[in-house]
């Protein structure tokens, strides 16, 4: 039996590129000194030659193995050029003066009211460092150049935030920064985005009541910027598995695109008019991996419908992974990127087929058939998202809530209504405070339910200190099992 038919992946050729690419990304980051660029280049060239010969002699099994190995190796070579791997040796602590370029600005301020950012030095070392701006210093924007003096020291990997910094190539910290002056104002486009997001955030903060939920309400549209969430609220959202609502993801982009299509329904080219507006929103959020994935999938769907082709959800997801890899390869190892794509893969590979299976076998009738079928679909989607995201949550956060599938059954609809209020407030503008207050009221209701369920969520949560390599292996086994066998005997790749 042919491998493509056996794995039911004949309509998804990108999967032969994406899976070895993801594996190559993970292993290159985990073992950068063992998987060197010369070794990978040599093995990859031999594997590509073997793939060509296997294709010529019609050896499907040998072709699949050789091609996947070549993709694995060439992705490793590409990552050695683009990916910030862990250096073999770190510099000793010393006073360091250099010109820096802002790479990323963190919205939340520390306990002393200072803004923090990640910057790259322009010296021969090209170091990336995490630093806090001096007191009374105005916030900088990405691509801005400045000169700063401080004590440069290696960044320890104990706190979870420092582990995240290591994953994006930041291995130093600049302490006791002083004598800052700007040498180049930076990209005007980045500066304009910073101003627009601040104005938008100020508009969303205009409410008549429920002031404690303003930060969460604004972060659901723009991501968590300037105003950090209250620690108690953030802990409740994280423990119940609802923290994803505070980050811009496919749910947020989908609701915005649906509202745009409804508003532009009288125009003949409504999708063509909506596409640049959707991208503008994704750009304003800082091109978050989850938002970018949703936008790319949306464009693939719209193009398929425009060309009268059948839209393939899995192909759209694979295409978004491939594009993200070439644009920003380090994003593939971020928790947000992995969770976003794993959840969507769970929907297509398990949630949708499982929901259709139970709907066909139970066959509800009467006036309750519609809500019961909807409840079954929502439950299957929630369970599939939990199954695919559980190893990733344990790998990055060491915690997992077993009750999160049930909590999300009411949290996601409430969050969707809140997002609709926020978009109506933004688009209508003048009645903004009314809809902002209504949105914060919905968040108050959701938070009240989370408080009531807090004892249960604490009792049904688990913690794990398992090695990341083991958890990654478990996730790969789940993914391959779904692709190999299909969900409940259904064609998982197509969702039919």
Sine and cosine of phi, psi and omega as CSV:
sin_phi,cos_phi,sin_psi,cos_psi,sin_omega,cos_omega
0.00,0.00,0.68,-0.73,-0.01,-1.00
-0.92,0.39,0.58,-0.81,-0.06,-1.00
-0.90,0.43,-0.67,0.74,-0.02,-1.00
-0.87,0.49,-0.63,0.78,0.02,-1.00
-0.96,0.28,-0.59,0.80,-0.03,-1.00
-0.91,0.42,-0.66,0.75,0.03,-1.00
-0.99,0.10,-0.04,1.00,0.00,-1.00
0.85,0.53,0.63,0.77,-0.08,-1.00
-0.87,-0.50,0.31,0.95,-0.04,-1.00
-0.88,0.48,-0.49,0.87,-0.01,-1.00
-1.00,0.01,0.07,1.00,-0.06,-1.00
-0.75,-0.67,0.93,0.36,-0.04,-1.00
-0.90,0.44,-0.41,0.91,-0.01,-1.00
-0.89,0.45,-0.36,0.93,-0.05,-1.00
-0.92,0.39,-0.43,0.90,0.06,-1.00
-0.94,0.33,-0.27,0.96,0.07,-1.00
-0.98,-0.17,-0.64,0.77,-0.13,-0.99
-0.94,0.34,-0.72,0.70,-0.07,-1.00
-0.88,0.47,-0.77,0.64,0.08,-1.00
-0.91,0.41,-0.47,0.88,0.06,-1.00
-0.91,0.42,-0.71,0.71,0.04,-1.00
-0.89,0.45,-0.67,0.75,0.02,-1.00
-0.91,0.41,-0.66,0.75,0.04,-1.00
-0.90,0.43,-0.61,0.80,0.05,-1.00
-0.89,0.46,-0.72,0.70,-0.04,-1.00
-0.90,0.43,-0.73,0.68,-0.07,-1.00
-0.96,0.29,-0.54,0.84,0.04,-1.00
-0.91,0.41,-0.61,0.79,0.04,-1.00
-0.95,0.31,-0.62,0.78,-0.04,-1.00
-0.95,0.31,-0.57,0.82,-0.05,-1.00
-0.76,-0.65,0.91,0.42,-0.09,-1.00
-0.93,0.36,-0.46,0.89,-0.07,-1.00
-1.00,0.05,-0.37,0.93,0.05,-1.00
-1.00,0.06,-0.59,0.81,0.02,-1.00
-0.99,-0.14,0.96,0.29,-0.02,-1.00
-0.96,0.27,0.31,-0.95,-0.04,-1.00
-0.90,0.44,-0.69,0.73,0.02,-1.00
-0.88,0.48,-0.67,0.75,0.02,-1.00
-0.89,0.45,-0.73,0.69,-0.01,-1.00
-0.90,0.44,-0.60,0.80,-0.01,-1.00
-0.91,0.40,-0.66,0.75,0.01,-1.00
-0.92,0.39,-0.74,0.67,0.00,-1.00
-0.90,0.43,-0.63,0.77,0.01,-1.00
-0.90,0.43,-0.62,0.78,0.02,-1.00
-0.91,0.41,-0.68,0.73,0.04,-1.00
-0.90,0.44,-0.64,0.77,0.01,-1.00
-0.92,0.40,-0.61,0.79,0.03,-1.00
-0.92,0.38,-0.62,0.78,0.07,-1.00
-0.89,0.45,-0.66,0.75,0.05,-1.00
-0.90,0.44,-0.61,0.79,0.02,-1.00
-0.91,0.41,-0.63,0.77,0.02,-1.00
-0.91,0.41,-0.69,0.72,0.02,-1.00
-0.91,0.41,-0.63,0.77,0.02,-1.00
-0.90,0.43,-0.60,0.80,0.04,-1.00
-0.93,0.37,-0.59,0.81,0.00,-1.00
-0.93,0.38,-0.64,0.77,-0.01,-1.00
-1.00,-0.03,0.14,0.99,0.08,-1.00
0.85,0.52,0.72,0.69,0.07,-1.00
-0.97,-0.25,1.00,-0.06,-0.13,-0.99
-0.91,0.42,-0.67,0.74,-0.02,-1.00
-0.90,0.44,-0.72,0.69,0.03,-1.00
-0.91,0.42,-0.60,0.80,0.03,-1.00
-0.89,0.46,-0.73,0.68,-0.03,-1.00
-0.87,0.50,-0.70,0.71,-0.01,-1.00
-0.91,0.41,-0.71,0.71,-0.03,-1.00
-0.92,0.39,-0.67,0.74,-0.02,-1.00
-0.91,0.42,-0.71,0.71,0.01,-1.00
-0.89,0.46,-0.62,0.78,0.03,-1.00
-0.91,0.40,-0.62,0.78,0.02,-1.00
-0.92,0.39,-0.66,0.75,0.06,-1.00
-0.89,0.46,-0.68,0.73,0.05,-1.00
-0.83,0.56,-0.73,0.68,-0.06,-1.00
-0.95,0.32,-0.70,0.71,-0.04,-1.00
-0.92,0.38,-0.54,0.84,0.10,-0.99
-0.91,0.41,-0.60,0.80,0.07,-1.00
-0.89,0.45,-0.65,0.76,0.05,-1.00
-0.90,0.44,-0.69,0.73,0.02,-1.00
-0.88,0.47,-0.64,0.77,-0.02,-1.00
-0.93,0.37,-0.55,0.84,0.04,-1.00
-0.90,0.44,-0.43,0.90,0.03,-1.00
-1.00,0.05,-0.54,0.84,-0.10,-1.00
-0.95,-0.32,-0.42,0.91,-0.19,-0.98
-1.00,-0.07,0.74,-0.67,0.00,-1.00
-0.98,0.19,1.00,0.03,0.00,-1.00
-0.97,0.24,0.24,-0.97,-0.02,-1.00
-0.94,0.33,0.80,-0.61,0.01,-1.00
-0.94,0.35,0.45,-0.89,-0.01,-1.00
-0.92,0.39,-0.57,0.82,0.00,-1.00
-0.63,-0.78,0.59,-0.81,0.00,-1.00
-0.96,-0.27,0.50,-0.86,0.02,-1.00
-0.94,0.35,0.53,-0.85,0.07,-1.00
-0.95,0.30,0.43,-0.90,0.01,-1.00
-0.85,0.53,0.71,-0.70,-0.01,-1.00
-0.33,-0.94,0.30,-0.95,0.11,-0.99
-0.97,0.25,0.70,-0.72,-0.19,-0.98
-0.67,-0.74,0.81,-0.59,0.08,-1.00
-0.85,-0.53,0.79,-0.61,-0.04,-1.00
-0.34,-0.94,0.24,-0.97,0.16,-0.99
-1.00,0.01,0.74,-0.67,-0.10,-1.00
-0.88,-0.47,0.44,-0.90,0.10,-1.00
-0.87,-0.50,0.81,-0.58,-0.04,-1.00
-0.94,0.34,0.82,-0.57,0.06,-1.00
-0.99,-0.15,-0.67,0.74,-0.03,-1.00
-0.46,-0.89,0.66,-0.75,0.05,-1.00
-0.92,-0.39,0.78,-0.62,0.02,-1.00
-1.00,0.02,0.73,-0.69,-0.08,-1.00
-0.93,0.37,-0.63,0.78,-0.07,-1.00
-0.97,0.26,0.62,-0.79,0.08,-1.00
-0.99,-0.13,0.43,-0.90,-0.01,-1.00
-0.98,0.20,-0.08,-1.00,-0.09,-1.00
-0.91,0.41,-0.30,0.95,0.02,-1.00
-0.99,-0.11,0.12,0.99,0.03,-1.00
0.98,0.21,0.35,0.94,-0.01,-1.00
-0.99,-0.17,0.59,-0.81,0.07,-1.00
-0.99,0.14,0.56,-0.83,0.00,-1.00
-0.85,-0.53,0.42,-0.91,-0.06,-1.00
-0.38,-0.93,0.15,-0.99,0.12,-0.99
-0.90,-0.44,0.75,-0.66,-0.04,-1.00
-0.68,-0.73,0.39,-0.92,0.03,-1.00
-0.90,-0.43,0.72,-0.69,0.02,-1.00
-0.98,0.21,0.50,-0.87,-0.03,-1.00
-1.00,-0.04,0.09,1.00,0.01,-1.00
-0.96,0.27,-0.05,-1.00,-0.01,-1.00
-0.91,0.41,-0.42,0.91,0.01,-1.00
-0.95,0.31,-0.56,0.83,-0.05,-1.00
0.88,0.47,0.70,0.71,-0.09,-1.00
-0.97,0.25,0.56,-0.83,0.17,-0.99
-0.96,-0.28,0.79,-0.61,-0.09,-1.00
-0.72,-0.69,0.49,-0.87,0.10,-0.99
-0.98,-0.18,0.74,-0.67,-0.06,-1.00
-0.51,-0.86,0.36,-0.93,0.09,-1.00
-0.94,-0.34,0.68,-0.73,-0.03,-1.00
-0.95,0.32,0.48,-0.88,0.07,-1.00
-0.87,0.49,0.33,-0.95,0.01,-1.00
-0.88,0.47,0.50,-0.86,0.01,-1.00
0.90,0.43,0.23,0.97,0.02,-1.00
-1.00,-0.03,0.76,-0.66,0.04,-1.00
-0.93,0.38,0.49,-0.87,-0.03,-1.00
-0.91,0.41,0.61,-0.80,0.06,-1.00
-1.00,-0.09,0.19,-0.98,0.00,-1.00
-0.85,-0.53,0.39,-0.92,0.02,-1.00
-0.83,0.56,0.58,-0.82,-0.02,-1.00
0.97,0.23,0.00,1.00,0.05,-1.00
-0.97,0.23,0.63,-0.77,-0.02,-1.00
-0.97,-0.24,0.64,-0.77,0.00,-1.00
-0.42,-0.91,0.37,-0.93,0.06,-1.00
-0.96,-0.29,0.71,-0.70,-0.08,-1.00
-0.51,-0.86,0.59,-0.81,0.04,-1.00
-0.90,-0.44,0.65,-0.76,0.02,-1.00
-0.14,-0.99,-0.08,-1.00,0.02,-1.00
-0.99,-0.10,0.91,-0.42,-0.01,-1.00
-1.00,-0.03,0.79,-0.61,-0.02,-1.00
-0.58,-0.82,0.43,-0.90,0.02,-1.00
-0.88,0.47,0.55,-0.84,-0.03,-1.00
-1.00,-0.06,0.86,-0.52,0.03,-1.00
-0.95,0.30,0.46,-0.89,-0.09,-1.00
-0.97,-0.24,0.40,0.92,-0.04,-1.00
-0.97,0.25,-0.84,0.54,0.02,-1.00
-0.91,0.42,0.44,-0.90,-0.02,-1.00
-0.90,0.44,-0.55,0.84,0.01,-1.00
-0.92,0.39,-0.61,0.80,0.04,-1.00
-0.93,0.37,-0.55,0.83,0.08,-1.00
-0.89,0.45,-0.64,0.77,0.07,-1.00
-0.89,0.45,-0.66,0.75,0.02,-1.00
-0.88,0.47,-0.63,0.77,0.06,-1.00
-0.88,0.47,-0.60,0.80,-0.05,-1.00
-0.92,0.38,-0.36,0.93,0.03,-1.00
-0.97,-0.26,0.23,0.97,0.12,-0.99
1.00,-0.01,0.28,0.96,0.02,-1.00
-0.98,-0.19,0.91,-0.42,-0.08,-1.00
-0.84,-0.54,0.14,0.99,0.00,-1.00
-0.72,-0.69,0.34,-0.94,0.07,-1.00
-0.72,-0.69,0.70,-0.71,0.02,-1.00
-0.97,-0.24,0.93,-0.37,-0.03,-1.00
-0.97,-0.26,0.33,-0.94,0.05,-1.00
0.80,0.60,0.74,0.68,-0.03,-1.00
-0.94,0.33,0.63,-0.78,0.03,-1.00
-0.38,-0.92,0.14,-0.99,0.03,-1.00
0.84,0.55,0.83,0.55,0.02,-1.00
-1.00,-0.08,0.71,-0.70,0.19,-0.98
-0.53,-0.84,0.59,-0.80,-0.09,-1.00
-1.00,0.09,0.71,-0.71,0.02,-1.00
-0.96,-0.28,-0.42,0.91,0.00,-1.00
-0.53,-0.85,0.77,-0.64,-0.12,-0.99
-0.92,0.38,-0.28,0.96,0.02,-1.00
0.99,-0.11,-0.05,-1.00,-0.05,-1.00
-0.93,0.37,0.79,-0.61,0.00,-1.00
-0.90,0.43,-0.54,0.84,0.00,-1.00
-0.93,0.38,-0.66,0.75,0.06,-1.00
-0.90,0.44,-0.65,0.76,0.02,-1.00
-0.90,0.44,-0.63,0.77,0.02,-1.00
-0.91,0.41,-0.64,0.77,0.04,-1.00
-0.89,0.45,-0.65,0.76,0.02,-1.00
-0.88,0.48,-0.67,0.74,-0.01,-1.00
-0.92,0.38,-0.68,0.73,-0.02,-1.00
-0.90,0.43,-0.68,0.73,0.00,-1.00
-0.91,0.41,-0.58,0.81,0.04,-1.00
-0.91,0.41,-0.66,0.75,0.03,-1.00
-0.91,0.40,-0.65,0.76,0.02,-1.00
-0.90,0.44,-0.67,0.74,0.02,-1.00
-0.90,0.44,-0.64,0.77,0.04,-1.00
-0.89,0.45,-0.63,0.78,0.04,-1.00
-0.90,0.43,-0.66,0.75,-0.02,-1.00
-0.94,0.34,-0.33,0.94,0.01,-1.00
-0.99,0.14,-0.09,1.00,-0.03,-1.00
-0.99,0.15,0.99,-0.14,0.02,-1.00
-0.74,-0.67,0.32,-0.95,0.04,-1.00
-0.99,-0.12,-0.24,0.97,-0.03,-1.00
-0.34,-0.94,0.01,-1.00,0.04,-1.00
0.83,0.56,0.76,0.65,-0.05,-1.00
-0.90,0.43,-0.41,0.91,-0.03,-1.00
-0.93,0.37,-0.26,0.97,-0.07,-1.00
-0.94,-0.34,0.19,0.98,0.00,-1.00
-0.91,0.41,-0.67,0.75,-0.03,-1.00
-0.90,0.44,-0.68,0.73,0.03,-1.00
-0.91,0.41,-0.64,0.77,-0.01,-1.00
-0.89,0.46,-0.69,0.73,0.00,-1.00
-0.95,0.32,-0.61,0.79,-0.03,-1.00
-0.93,0.36,-0.40,0.92,0.04,-1.00
-0.93,0.36,-0.35,0.94,0.02,-1.00
-0.98,-0.18,-0.68,0.74,-0.14,-0.99
-0.95,-0.33,-0.02,1.00,-0.16,-0.99
1.00,0.10,0.23,-0.97,-0.09,-1.00
-0.98,0.22,0.99,-0.17,0.02,-1.00
-0.91,-0.41,-0.25,-0.97,-0.13,-0.99
-0.15,0.99,-0.66,0.75,-0.07,-1.00
-0.97,-0.26,0.96,-0.29,-0.03,-1.00
-0.94,0.34,0.43,-0.90,0.06,-1.00
-0.96,0.30,0.52,-0.85,0.09,-1.00
-0.87,0.49,0.63,-0.78,-0.09,-1.00
-0.87,0.50,-0.67,0.75,-0.01,-1.00
-0.90,0.44,-0.68,0.73,0.02,-1.00
-0.91,0.42,-0.68,0.74,0.00,-1.00
-0.90,0.43,-0.63,0.78,0.03,-1.00
-0.91,0.42,-0.64,0.77,0.01,-1.00
-0.91,0.41,-0.67,0.74,0.02,-1.00
-0.90,0.43,-0.67,0.75,0.00,-1.00
-0.93,0.37,-0.66,0.75,-0.03,-1.00
-0.93,0.38,-0.55,0.84,-0.02,-1.00
-1.00,0.02,-0.04,1.00,0.00,-1.00
0.98,0.19,0.39,0.92,-0.03,-1.00
-0.93,-0.37,0.18,0.98,-0.05,-1.00
-0.92,0.39,-0.33,0.94,0.00,-1.00
-0.90,0.43,-0.34,0.94,0.01,-1.00
-0.93,0.37,-0.41,0.91,-0.03,-1.00
-1.00,0.07,-0.03,1.00,0.03,-1.00
-0.91,-0.42,0.60,-0.80,-0.01,-1.00
-0.93,0.37,0.82,-0.57,-0.06,-1.00
-0.60,-0.80,-0.27,-0.96,-0.02,-1.00
-0.89,0.45,-0.54,0.84,0.04,-1.00
-0.87,0.49,-0.70,0.71,-0.03,-1.00
-0.92,0.38,-0.71,0.70,0.00,-1.00
-0.92,0.40,-0.63,0.78,0.00,-1.00
-0.90,0.43,-0.66,0.75,0.02,-1.00
-0.91,0.42,-0.67,0.74,0.02,-1.00
-0.90,0.44,-0.68,0.73,0.02,-1.00
-0.90,0.43,-0.61,0.79,0.02,-1.00
-0.91,0.42,-0.67,0.74,0.04,-1.00
-0.90,0.44,-0.62,0.78,0.03,-1.00
-0.91,0.42,-0.70,0.71,0.01,-1.00
-0.89,0.45,-0.60,0.80,0.04,-1.00
-0.92,0.39,-0.63,0.78,0.00,-1.00
-0.94,0.34,-0.53,0.85,-0.05,-1.00
-0.98,-0.21,0.32,0.95,-0.10,-0.99
-0.90,0.44,-0.39,0.92,-0.02,-1.00
-0.99,0.14,-0.18,0.98,0.01,-1.00
-1.00,0.00,0.57,-0.82,-0.04,-1.00
-0.93,0.36,-0.55,0.83,-0.02,-1.00
-0.93,-0.36,0.86,0.51,-0.07,-1.00
-0.91,0.42,-0.63,0.77,-0.01,-1.00
-0.93,0.38,-0.62,0.79,0.04,-1.00
-0.90,0.43,-0.56,0.83,0.06,-1.00
-0.97,0.24,-0.54,0.84,-0.06,-1.00
-0.98,0.21,-0.49,0.87,-0.10,-1.00
-0.85,0.53,-0.78,0.63,0.01,-1.00
-0.91,0.42,-0.49,0.87,0.04,-1.00
-0.94,0.34,-0.63,0.77,0.04,-1.00
-0.91,0.42,-0.67,0.74,0.03,-1.00
-0.90,0.43,-0.59,0.81,0.05,-1.00
-0.87,0.50,-0.64,0.77,0.05,-1.00
-0.91,0.42,-0.70,0.72,0.02,-1.00
-0.89,0.46,-0.62,0.79,0.03,-1.00
-0.92,0.40,-0.64,0.77,0.01,-1.00
-0.90,0.43,-0.49,0.87,0.03,-1.00
-0.99,0.16,0.07,1.00,0.03,-1.00
1.00,0.04,0.35,0.94,0.00,-1.00
0.81,0.59,0.77,0.64,0.05,-1.00
-0.86,0.51,0.61,-0.79,-0.06,-1.00
-0.82,0.57,-0.68,0.74,-0.02,-1.00
-0.92,0.38,-0.63,0.78,0.02,-1.00
-0.94,0.35,-0.63,0.77,0.03,-1.00
-0.91,0.41,-0.63,0.78,0.06,-1.00
-0.88,0.48,-0.70,0.71,0.01,-1.00
-0.90,0.45,-0.64,0.77,0.00,-1.00
-0.91,0.41,-0.69,0.72,-0.01,-1.00
-0.90,0.44,-0.66,0.75,0.04,-1.00
-0.90,0.43,-0.63,0.78,0.01,-1.00
-0.89,0.45,-0.66,0.75,0.02,-1.00
-0.91,0.42,-0.63,0.77,0.03,-1.00
-0.89,0.46,-0.67,0.74,0.02,-1.00
-0.89,0.46,-0.72,0.69,-0.03,-1.00
-0.91,0.41,-0.62,0.78,0.04,-1.00
-0.92,0.39,-0.61,0.79,0.04,-1.00
-0.90,0.44,-0.66,0.75,0.03,-1.00
-0.93,0.37,-0.55,0.83,0.00,-1.00
-0.93,0.36,-0.61,0.80,-0.01,-1.00
-1.00,-0.03,0.21,0.98,0.04,-1.00
0.87,0.49,0.53,0.85,0.08,-1.00
-0.97,-0.23,0.40,-0.92,0.03,-1.00
-0.97,0.25,0.81,-0.58,0.00,-1.00
-0.95,0.30,0.77,-0.64,0.02,-1.00
-0.95,-0.32,0.95,-0.31,-0.05,-1.00
-0.86,0.51,-0.67,0.74,-0.03,-1.00
-0.92,0.40,-0.61,0.79,0.05,-1.00
-0.90,0.44,-0.63,0.77,0.04,-1.00
-0.90,0.44,-0.65,0.76,0.02,-1.00
-0.91,0.42,-0.69,0.73,0.01,-1.00
-0.90,0.43,-0.63,0.78,0.02,-1.00
-0.90,0.44,-0.62,0.79,0.03,-1.00
-0.91,0.41,-0.60,0.80,0.05,-1.00
-0.90,0.43,-0.69,0.73,-0.02,-1.00
-0.90,0.44,-0.69,0.72,0.00,-1.00
-0.92,0.40,-0.67,0.75,0.02,-1.00
-0.89,0.45,-0.56,0.83,-0.01,-1.00
-0.89,0.45,-0.68,0.73,-0.04,-1.00
-0.98,0.22,-0.49,0.87,0.00,-1.00
-0.98,0.21,-0.77,0.64,-0.07,-1.00
-0.54,-0.84,1.00,0.06,-0.12,-0.99
-0.89,0.46,-0.51,0.86,-0.01,-1.00
-0.93,0.38,-0.26,0.97,0.03,-1.00
-0.91,0.40,-0.41,0.91,-0.04,-1.00
-0.91,0.42,-0.35,0.94,0.00,-1.00
-0.98,-0.19,0.04,1.00,0.04,-1.00
-0.98,0.20,0.51,-0.86,-0.03,-1.00
-0.89,0.46,-0.63,0.77,-0.02,-1.00
-0.89,0.45,-0.69,0.72,0.01,-1.00
-0.90,0.43,-0.72,0.69,-0.05,-1.00
-0.91,0.42,-0.71,0.71,-0.01,-1.00
-0.91,0.42,-0.68,0.74,-0.03,-1.00
-0.87,0.49,-0.76,0.65,-0.04,-1.00
-0.96,0.29,-0.56,0.83,0.03,-1.00
-0.91,0.41,-0.66,0.75,0.00,-1.00
-0.90,0.43,-0.70,0.71,0.00,-1.00
-0.92,0.40,-0.63,0.78,0.08,-1.00
-0.88,0.47,-0.61,0.79,0.06,-1.00
-0.89,0.45,-0.61,0.79,0.06,-1.00
-0.86,0.50,-0.75,0.66,-0.11,-0.99
-0.97,0.25,-0.62,0.79,-0.11,-0.99
-1.00,0.09,-0.48,0.88,-0.10,-1.00
-0.76,-0.65,-0.72,0.69,-0.14,-0.99
-0.89,0.45,-0.79,0.61,-0.03,-1.00
-0.92,0.40,-0.75,0.66,0.05,-1.00
-0.88,0.47,-0.61,0.79,0.01,-1.00
-0.91,0.41,-0.67,0.74,0.04,-1.00
-0.88,0.47,-0.69,0.73,0.03,-1.00
-0.91,0.41,-0.59,0.81,0.01,-1.00
-0.88,0.48,-0.76,0.65,-0.04,-1.00
-0.95,0.32,-0.54,0.84,0.06,-1.00
-0.91,0.41,-0.63,0.78,0.01,-1.00
-0.94,0.34,-0.53,0.84,-0.05,-1.00
-1.00,0.08,-0.56,0.83,-0.01,-1.00
-0.99,0.15,-0.67,0.74,0.08,-1.00
0.78,0.63,0.93,0.37,0.04,-1.00
-0.93,0.36,0.49,-0.87,0.04,-1.00
-0.70,-0.72,0.27,-0.96,-0.01,-1.00
1.00,-0.07,-0.14,-0.99,-0.08,-1.00
-0.95,0.30,-0.28,0.96,0.01,-1.00
-1.00,0.00,0.00,1.00,-0.07,-1.00
-0.90,0.44,-0.67,0.74,-0.04,-1.00
-0.91,0.42,-0.78,0.63,0.02,-1.00
-0.91,0.42,-0.57,0.82,0.01,-1.00
-0.93,0.37,-0.66,0.75,0.06,-1.00
-0.90,0.43,-0.63,0.78,0.07,-1.00
-0.90,0.44,-0.63,0.78,0.03,-1.00
-0.91,0.41,-0.64,0.77,0.03,-1.00
-0.90,0.43,-0.69,0.72,0.01,-1.00
-0.88,0.47,-0.71,0.70,0.01,-1.00
-0.89,0.45,-0.66,0.75,0.01,-1.00
-0.90,0.43,-0.67,0.74,0.02,-1.00
-0.91,0.41,-0.64,0.77,0.05,-1.00
-0.90,0.44,-0.66,0.75,0.00,-1.00
-0.91,0.41,-0.67,0.74,0.01,-1.00
-0.92,0.40,-0.65,0.76,0.02,-1.00
-0.91,0.42,-0.63,0.78,0.04,-1.00
-0.90,0.43,-0.63,0.78,0.02,-1.00
-0.91,0.41,-0.66,0.75,-0.03,-1.00
-0.89,0.45,-0.70,0.71,-0.04,-1.00
-0.98,0.22,-0.43,0.90,-0.05,-1.00
-1.00,-0.10,-0.24,0.97,-0.07,-1.00
-0.86,0.51,-0.76,0.65,0.02,-1.00
-0.88,0.48,-0.57,0.82,-0.01,-1.00
-0.94,0.34,-0.65,0.76,0.04,-1.00
-0.88,0.47,-0.69,0.72,0.03,-1.00
-0.92,0.40,-0.54,0.84,-0.03,-1.00
-0.94,0.33,-0.61,0.79,-0.08,-1.00
-0.99,-0.11,-0.56,0.83,-0.13,-0.99
-0.86,-0.50,-0.14,0.99,0.03,-1.00
0.87,0.50,0.31,0.95,0.02,-1.00
-0.66,-0.75,0.51,-0.86,0.01,-1.00
-0.48,-0.88,0.73,-0.68,0.04,-1.00
-0.99,-0.15,0.84,-0.54,0.00,-1.00
-0.97,0.24,-0.29,0.96,-0.04,-1.00
-0.99,-0.13,0.02,1.00,-0.06,-1.00
-0.86,0.51,-0.58,0.82,0.04,-1.00
-0.87,0.50,-0.62,0.78,0.02,-1.00
-0.96,0.29,-0.62,0.78,-0.02,-1.00
-0.90,0.43,-0.63,0.78,-0.03,-1.00
-0.94,0.35,-0.28,0.96,0.03,-1.00
-0.90,0.44,-0.51,0.86,0.07,-1.00
-0.96,-0.29,-0.41,0.91,-0.03,-1.00
-0.95,0.32,-0.64,0.77,-0.02,-1.00
-0.91,0.41,-0.72,0.70,0.07,-1.00
-0.87,0.50,-0.65,0.76,0.04,-1.00
-0.90,0.43,-0.67,0.74,0.05,-1.00
-0.89,0.46,-0.59,0.81,0.04,-1.00
-0.91,0.42,-0.68,0.73,0.06,-1.00
-0.89,0.45,-0.59,0.81,0.04,-1.00
-0.90,0.43,-0.67,0.75,0.03,-1.00
-0.90,0.44,-0.62,0.79,0.04,-1.00
-0.89,0.46,-0.67,0.74,0.05,-1.00
-0.87,0.49,-0.66,0.75,-0.03,-1.00
-0.91,0.40,-0.64,0.77,0.00,-1.00
-0.95,0.32,-0.62,0.79,0.07,-1.00
-0.90,0.44,-0.64,0.77,0.05,-1.00
-0.88,0.47,-0.63,0.77,-0.03,-1.00
-0.95,0.31,-0.70,0.71,-0.08,-1.00
-0.97,0.26,-0.62,0.79,0.00,-1.00
-0.99,0.15,-0.54,0.84,0.07,-1.00
0.93,0.37,-0.89,0.46,-0.14,-0.99
-0.90,0.43,-0.70,0.71,0.09,-1.00
-0.99,0.13,0.42,0.91,-0.05,-1.00
-0.83,0.55,-0.76,0.65,-0.02,-1.00
-0.84,0.54,-0.56,0.83,0.01,-1.00
-0.90,0.44,-0.76,0.65,-0.01,-1.00
-0.95,0.31,-0.53,0.85,0.08,-1.00
-0.89,0.45,-0.66,0.75,0.04,-1.00
-0.91,0.41,-0.65,0.76,0.04,-1.00
-0.90,0.44,-0.66,0.76,0.04,-1.00
-0.90,0.44,-0.67,0.74,0.04,-1.00
-0.91,0.41,-0.54,0.84,0.06,-1.00
-0.90,0.44,-0.65,0.76,0.05,-1.00
-0.89,0.45,-0.63,0.77,0.05,-1.00
-0.91,0.41,-0.56,0.83,0.07,-1.00
-0.89,0.45,-0.66,0.75,0.05,-1.00
-0.89,0.45,-0.71,0.70,0.00,-1.00
-0.89,0.46,-0.67,0.74,0.01,-1.00
-0.91,0.41,-0.57,0.82,0.06,-1.00
-0.90,0.44,-0.65,0.76,0.06,-1.00
-0.92,0.40,-0.62,0.79,0.04,-1.00
-0.91,0.41,-0.60,0.80,0.06,-1.00
-0.90,0.43,-0.64,0.77,0.00,-1.00
-0.91,0.40,-0.56,0.83,-0.01,-1.00
-1.00,-0.01,0.04,1.00,-0.08,-1.00
-0.85,0.52,-0.69,0.72,0.03,-1.00
-0.88,0.48,-0.59,0.81,-0.01,-1.00
-0.95,0.32,-0.67,0.74,0.00,-1.00
-0.90,0.43,-0.59,0.81,0.05,-1.00
-0.93,0.37,-0.60,0.80,0.00,-1.00
-0.95,0.30,-0.50,0.86,-0.07,-1.00
-0.95,-0.30,0.58,0.82,0.08,-1.00
-0.90,-0.44,0.55,-0.83,-0.03,-1.00
-0.83,-0.55,0.44,-0.90,0.07,-1.00
-0.84,-0.55,0.54,-0.84,-0.03,-1.00
-0.57,-0.82,0.67,-0.74,0.08,-1.00
-0.92,-0.39,0.47,0.88,-0.01,-1.00
-0.90,0.44,0.52,-0.85,0.03,-1.00
-0.85,0.52,0.58,-0.81,-0.03,-1.00
-0.89,0.46,-0.54,0.84,-0.01,-1.00
-0.90,0.43,-0.61,0.80,0.02,-1.00
-0.93,0.38,-0.71,0.71,0.00,-1.00
-0.91,0.43,-0.62,0.78,0.07,-1.00
-0.90,0.44,-0.62,0.79,0.06,-1.00
-0.90,0.43,-0.62,0.78,0.05,-1.00
-0.89,0.45,-0.67,0.74,0.02,-1.00
-0.89,0.45,-0.68,0.74,0.03,-1.00
-0.90,0.45,-0.62,0.78,0.03,-1.00
-0.90,0.44,-0.66,0.75,0.03,-1.00
-0.89,0.45,-0.71,0.70,-0.03,-1.00
-0.90,0.44,-0.72,0.69,-0.02,-1.00
-0.91,0.41,-0.60,0.80,0.03,-1.00
-0.89,0.46,-0.65,0.76,0.02,-1.00
-0.93,0.38,-0.64,0.77,0.03,-1.00
-0.95,0.31,-0.55,0.83,-0.11,-0.99
-0.97,0.24,-0.71,0.71,-0.09,-1.00
-0.98,-0.19,-0.40,0.92,-0.14,-0.99
0.99,0.11,0.36,-0.93,-0.05,-1.00
-1.00,0.06,0.92,-0.38,0.04,-1.00
0.83,0.56,0.60,0.80,0.03,-1.00
0.98,0.20,0.18,0.98,-0.02,-1.00
-0.98,-0.22,0.45,-0.89,0.03,-1.00
-0.92,0.39,0.98,-0.18,-0.10,-1.00
-0.93,0.37,-0.53,0.85,-0.08,-1.00
-0.93,0.38,-0.51,0.86,-0.02,-1.00
-0.97,-0.26,-0.22,0.97,-0.01,-1.00
0.97,0.26,0.29,0.96,-0.03,-1.00
-0.95,-0.30,0.00,0.00,0.00,0.00
